[in-house]
């Protein structure tokens, strides 16, 4: 059973930065695709950024140049560095990994005030 636990969410003013962290219970990020998604009330969960086992990254157009996904294989950690935050980035952010099945974290609230 894979467990993913996010941390690092919070309240920040527009233009500020936050770093989300995702701790995995086993070593998965180096061998599987992982990603960050976000969701706001009444909307579908959307992909924010992803990283493959080879380290290739992909970003939603809305966050390109502002967010960076990375991982620390030795620590079983996934990160999302978020800079130049905007009020429209306000959402619950979820860590995701695929290990022969979909696994999700519990979510971390990010609120950006204007």
VMD Tcl script that draws the C-alpha trace (Angstrom):
set ca {
  {0.00 0.00 0.00}
  {1.39 3.37 -1.05}
  {0.75 6.35 1.18}
  {1.31 9.94 0.08}
  {1.28 12.79 2.58}
  {1.39 16.43 1.48}
  {2.64 19.36 3.53}
  {3.54 22.99 3.00}
  {0.22 24.53 2.07}
  {-1.00 27.75 3.61}
  {-1.99 31.35 3.08}
  {0.24 33.68 1.06}
  {-0.13 37.06 -0.57}
  {-0.16 37.43 -4.33}
  {3.39 37.45 -5.66}
  {4.63 35.24 -2.85}
  {6.01 31.72 -2.86}
  {5.22 28.37 -1.28}
  {6.76 24.94 -1.54}
  {4.60 21.85 -1.32}
  {6.14 18.57 -0.26}
  {4.85 15.04 -0.69}
  {6.29 12.18 1.32}
  {5.83 8.65 0.00}
  {5.77 5.57 2.22}
  {7.93 3.63 -0.23}
  {10.46 4.42 -2.92}
  {8.33 5.22 -5.93}
  {9.13 8.59 -7.40}
  {12.31 7.50 -9.15}
  {10.57 4.62 -10.91}
  {7.11 5.96 -11.68}
  {5.32 8.96 -13.02}
  {4.31 11.45 -10.35}
  {2.39 14.69 -10.48}
  {0.67 17.52 -8.70}
  {-3.00 18.24 -9.34}
  {-5.26 20.92 -7.96}
  {-8.96 21.35 -7.48}
  {-11.32 24.19 -6.63}
  {-14.95 23.78 -5.55}
  {-17.24 22.86 -8.39}
  {-14.42 22.18 -10.83}
  {-12.65 19.07 -12.00}
  {-9.23 18.22 -10.67}
  {-6.62 19.58 -13.08}
  {-3.03 18.63 -13.76}
  {-0.54 21.23 -12.58}
  {2.80 19.51 -13.21}
  {4.15 16.04 -13.80}
  {7.50 14.28 -13.81}
  {8.37 10.95 -15.36}
  {10.77 8.28 -14.13}
  {13.40 9.73 -16.48}
  {12.93 13.22 -15.10}
  {10.96 14.76 -17.94}
  {8.59 17.42 -16.71}
  {5.38 18.88 -18.00}
  {3.40 21.90 -16.81}
  {-0.01 23.37 -17.28}
  {0.17 26.53 -19.37}
  {-1.18 28.54 -16.46}
  {1.83 27.75 -14.25}
  {4.69 27.54 -16.75}
  {7.61 29.68 -15.68}
  {6.26 30.02 -12.14}
  {6.06 26.47 -10.75}
  {8.74 23.79 -10.64}
  {8.22 20.11 -9.90}
  {11.13 18.13 -8.52}
  {11.89 15.05 -6.50}
  {14.44 13.68 -4.06}
  {14.71 9.97 -4.73}
  {16.80 9.26 -1.64}
  {14.15 10.79 0.61}
  {11.10 9.52 -1.32}
  {9.94 13.12 -1.67}
  {8.13 15.05 -4.38}
  {8.07 18.85 -4.39}
  {6.25 21.69 -6.05}
  {7.93 25.07 -5.82}
  {5.36 27.77 -6.50}
  {6.56 31.31 -7.20}
  {4.77 34.48 -8.26}
  {1.53 33.09 -6.89}
  {-1.76 34.51 -8.09}
  {-5.21 34.45 -6.47}
  {-6.33 32.05 -9.20}
  {-3.79 29.52 -7.90}
  {-5.95 29.12 -4.81}
  {-6.97 25.45 -4.62}
  {-6.45 22.18 -2.83}
  {-3.29 20.62 -4.23}
  {-2.92 16.84 -4.45}
  {0.16 14.70 -4.83}
  {-0.27 11.81 -7.24}
  {1.74 8.73 -8.18}
  {1.06 5.73 -10.33}
  {2.28 2.38 -9.01}
  {0.16 -0.12 -10.97}
  {-2.75 1.93 -9.63}
  {-3.56 5.57 -8.92}
  {-2.49 6.88 -5.53}
  {-3.42 10.28 -4.11}
  {-2.44 12.29 -1.10}
  {-5.00 13.85 1.20}
  {-4.58 17.33 -0.26}
  {-3.04 20.59 0.90}
  {-4.91 23.89 0.86}
  {-3.16 26.79 -0.85}
  {-4.80 30.18 -0.53}
  {-3.44 33.23 -2.33}
  {-4.83 36.58 -1.22}
  {-4.94 39.60 -3.49}
}
mol new
graphics top color blue
foreach p $ca { graphics top sphere $p radius 0.5 }
foreach p [lrange $ca 0 end-1] q [lrange $ca 1 end] { graphics top cylinder $p $q radius 0.2 }
display resetview
